[in-house]
């Protein structure tokens, strides 16, 4: 009988030395059907896409030394758009939640008003996780929906 052990999740900002591991994660973990066209299937386009994402707040999650997930917050008119991926073998283990918690803290430091994400309506696991975290539905169509997490700040007293 196997005994489950707790896994150590560590989150940090993406470092230059992480780039090859990140590229490897996306190469190894591209789903059969891309999620909204991301990550790009073409290796050159994927590298270019990852370079473009460097403009945002880039976070990586490591589980027991393996790069397990990536989350980017891209500034968008005072709000932050989230793009996130977790390797399939690390899903439903708290990786996305840990990345989201760190993203919220950093977004507050950047004085963003909210974080938002666009997901496919068929992605039930992501929708449930985001709603459980505190995201709220802003709009939905038959194919996609946008959820937002309002960043509330304590009232300042004089």
Beta strands, then each sheet from edge to edge (+ up, - down):
strand 1: 9-13
strand 2: 57-63
strand 3: 66-76
strand 4: 79-86
strand 5: 114-120
strand 6: 136-140
strand 7: 144-150
sheet 1: 1+ 2- 3+ 4- 5- 7+ 6-
end
